[in-house]
Amino acid sequence: MFSGGDYDEVARWLRNFVTSHAKRENPRVEAVVEAGRGREGESYGVRLRLGEALRPPSGAAPVELTHDEVARNRGDLAWCAALADRVRALARELSRAGVGSQRSA
Protein backbone atom coordinates (compact mmCIF):
# COMPACT_ATOMS: atom_id res chain seq x y z
CA MET A 1 0.00 0.00 0.00
CA PHE A 2 2.72 2.53 1.01
CA SER A 3 5.69 0.71 -0.48
CA GLY A 4 8.05 2.38 -2.92
CA GLY A 5 8.63 6.06 -3.48
CA ASP A 6 11.44 8.35 -4.45
CA TYR A 7 14.21 9.31 -2.02
CA ASP A 8 12.63 12.57 -0.82
CA GLU A 9 9.15 11.09 -0.40
CA VAL A 10 10.52 8.18 1.63
CA ALA A 11 12.62 10.61 3.73
CA ARG A 12 9.47 12.63 4.55
CA TRP A 13 7.61 9.45 5.49
CA LEU A 14 10.52 8.29 7.69
CA ARG A 15 10.80 11.68 9.42
CA ASN A 16 7.04 11.67 10.17
CA PHE A 17 7.13 8.04 11.34
CA VAL A 18 10.09 8.59 13.67
CA THR A 19 8.62 11.83 15.02
CA SER A 20 5.26 10.21 15.70
CA HIS A 21 6.70 7.28 17.64
CA ALA A 22 9.31 9.31 19.54
CA LYS A 23 6.69 11.80 20.71
CA ARG A 24 4.60 8.97 22.15
CA GLU A 25 7.36 8.61 24.75
CA ASN A 26 8.11 12.31 25.24
CA PRO A 27 6.43 15.16 23.32
CA ARG A 28 9.64 17.21 23.45
CA VAL A 29 11.78 14.64 21.60
CA GLU A 30 12.56 15.61 18.01
CA ALA A 31 13.48 13.37 15.09
CA VAL A 32 16.70 14.01 13.21
CA VAL A 33 16.74 12.18 9.87
CA GLU A 34 20.02 12.62 8.03
CA ALA A 35 19.50 12.60 4.27
CA GLY A 36 21.46 14.09 1.40
CA ARG A 37 25.15 15.04 1.77
CA GLY A 38 26.71 11.71 0.91
CA ARG A 39 23.50 9.77 1.46
CA GLU A 40 21.42 11.09 -1.44
CA GLY A 41 19.38 8.29 -2.94
CA GLU A 42 21.11 5.64 -0.83
CA SER A 43 20.45 5.81 2.90
CA TYR A 44 19.17 7.67 5.96
CA GLY A 45 20.62 8.14 9.42
CA VAL A 46 18.18 8.46 12.31
CA ARG A 47 18.81 10.12 15.66
CA LEU A 48 16.58 11.64 18.32
CA ARG A 49 17.21 14.98 20.02
CA LEU A 50 16.05 16.28 23.39
CA GLY A 51 17.53 19.69 24.06
CA GLU A 52 21.24 19.31 23.32
CA ALA A 53 21.30 15.53 23.86
CA LEU A 54 21.24 13.08 20.96
CA ARG A 55 20.59 9.33 20.78
CA PRO A 56 22.58 7.71 19.39
CA PRO A 57 25.13 10.34 20.53
CA SER A 58 26.96 12.40 17.91
CA GLY A 59 30.15 10.34 18.31
CA ALA A 60 28.29 7.10 17.53
CA ALA A 61 26.76 5.95 14.27
CA PRO A 62 23.08 6.82 13.78
CA VAL A 63 20.44 4.17 13.19
CA GLU A 64 21.23 3.36 9.56
CA LEU A 65 18.48 2.53 7.09
CA THR A 66 18.87 2.16 3.34
CA HIS A 67 16.43 3.86 1.00
CA ASP A 68 15.55 0.49 -0.53
CA GLU A 69 14.82 -1.03 2.89
CA VAL A 70 12.51 1.79 3.97
CA ALA A 71 10.80 2.14 0.58
CA ARG A 72 10.20 -1.61 0.33
CA ASN A 73 9.03 -2.12 3.93
CA ARG A 74 7.12 0.99 4.92
CA GLY A 75 3.89 -0.81 4.03
CA ASP A 76 4.83 -3.88 6.12
CA LEU A 77 3.21 -3.74 9.55
CA ALA A 78 5.72 -6.08 11.21
CA TRP A 79 8.70 -4.05 9.91
CA CYS A 80 7.05 -0.79 10.99
CA ALA A 81 6.31 -2.21 14.45
CA ALA A 82 9.95 -3.26 14.87
CA LEU A 83 11.18 0.19 13.80
CA ALA A 84 8.65 1.87 16.10
CA ASP A 85 9.96 -0.25 19.00
CA ARG A 86 13.55 0.84 18.24
CA VAL A 87 12.54 4.51 18.05
CA ARG A 88 10.48 4.38 21.24
CA ALA A 89 13.32 2.65 23.12
CA LEU A 90 15.73 5.41 22.03
CA ALA A 91 13.21 8.06 23.09
CA ARG A 92 12.80 6.46 26.53
CA GLU A 93 16.57 6.27 26.95
CA LEU A 94 16.94 9.89 25.89
CA SER A 95 14.15 11.01 28.21
CA ARG A 96 15.68 9.18 31.19
CA ALA A 97 19.10 10.67 30.44
CA GLY A 98 17.57 14.14 30.17
CA VAL A 99 15.80 14.02 33.54
CA GLY A 100 18.91 14.81 35.59
CA SER A 101 20.14 17.56 33.28
CA GLN A 102 16.70 19.22 33.24
CA ARG A 103 16.62 19.40 37.04
CA SER A 104 19.97 21.16 37.20
CA ALA A 105 18.99 23.74 34.60
Secondary structure, DSSP 8 states (H G I E B T S, - for coil): ------HHHHHHHHHHHHHHHHHTT-TT-EEEEE-STT-TTTEEEEEEEETTEEES-TTS--EEEEHHHHHHHTT-HHHHHHHHHHHHHHHHHHHHHHHHHHHT-
